[in-house]
Amino acid sequence: MTTQDRLIESTRTLLWERGYVGTSPKAIQQLAGVGQGSMYHHFTGKPDLALAAITRTAEERRAQAEAQLGGPGTAVERITAYLRREREVLRGCPVGRLTQDPDVMADPALRRPVEQMFAWLRERLAGILAEGLTAGELRPVLDPAATAATVVATLQGGYVLARAAAATGPFDQAIDGLLGLLTAAATSAPGSAA
Amino acid sequence: MTTQDRLIESTRTLLWERGYVGTSPKAIQQLAGVGQGSMYHHFTGKPDLALAAITRTAEERRAQAEAQLGGPGTAVERITAYLRREREVLRGCPVGRLTQDPDVMADPALRRPVEQMFAWLRERLAGILAEGLTAGELRPVLDPAATAATVVATLQGGYVLARAAAATGPFDQAIDGLLGLLTAAATSAPGSAA
């Protein structure tokens, strides 16, 4: 890893473990094994480092989602693959958790990658759902954009329920329930939609 | 308000604004206008105060939910009334947010009221959905417990999406999408379920 990469990865770790307020430039340098001069050579300061760290986390989640969403299969199959992929449920979503960090949310530059990741995900899912509607796989009563927001919300809220219970069961139930609703909204035979 | 109430309300405010780690016994006393001796007369310390504060918050949310869930109407009508009730969306859910407070989640006594509130809510919703299934209002393909988890997750995740966007729109969309799915799962005429 380059010095710059080590600094970004250290910032990601500290943001995750201690939040923005608990992440000091000194701690970043120590964890990265990088001196102060070198850090300020690469980054203007903590906000700049945090932006690079948050942007990288958001891009990783986006790539992870695309792995299933861009895969083969029908709309419901791709969404199912995405919802069912292995996750560290009790740790939660590293992007979603940033919405609970008041310092990150208060800074428009730091909030932007979080907002953009969720906007991208909702749009991607809405596009897939729209394909499913066009293909007659889903009944035309569903609104793709609203349904896409429900899919993302169920995941994010599933993490909340799992953390509350200190168990993954409620997350799995929320996903099961969503897939049950999507199945109920599916047409019995593709192409048969009115 | 009694001295005890003032201490609990001050603890709730501070937990909300600063989290567990940022809530000091001294700050609680100052905000409540209560001396140290009086505080320790009523509570054994910060964990005891936090437990009383979290329990009260959880009970309030439960009573708020019951106001709609225990109201008149069909299963879908009552769930719709609950989902559509006025909320301070950008502030988020005071109980859900506690799941992101590492000190609260690490203490089983402090986590318990959070877990119990969500367990109660899921069970209450599952009961209502089961009524809807029995009445033939919903198609029998739905699993009441799983669908109930999806309803609670959509709300909690809706807050996450709204905070990420600094706008209530994504929350409203997630609710719209969920109600669209529930409508799609409804039987066209009550009593006609196979």
Interface residues (C-beta under 8 A of the other chain):
Chain A: G92 V95 G96 R97 L98 T99 Q100 M105 R111 V114 E115 M117 F118 A119 R122 R139 V141 L142 D143 A145 A146 T147 A148 A149 T150 V151 V152 A153 T154 L155 Q156 G157 G158 V160 L161 R163 A164 A165 A166 P170 F171 Q173 A174 I175 D176 G177 L178 G180 L181 L182 T183 A184 A185
Chain B: G92 V95 G96 R97 T99 Q100 M105 R111 V114 E115 M117 F118 A119 R122 R139 V141 L142 D143 A145 A146 T147 A148 A149 T150 V151 V152 A153 T154 L155 Q156 G157 G158 V160 L161 R163 A164 A165 A166 P170 F171 Q173 A174 I175 D176 G177 L178 G180 L181 L182 T183 A184 A185
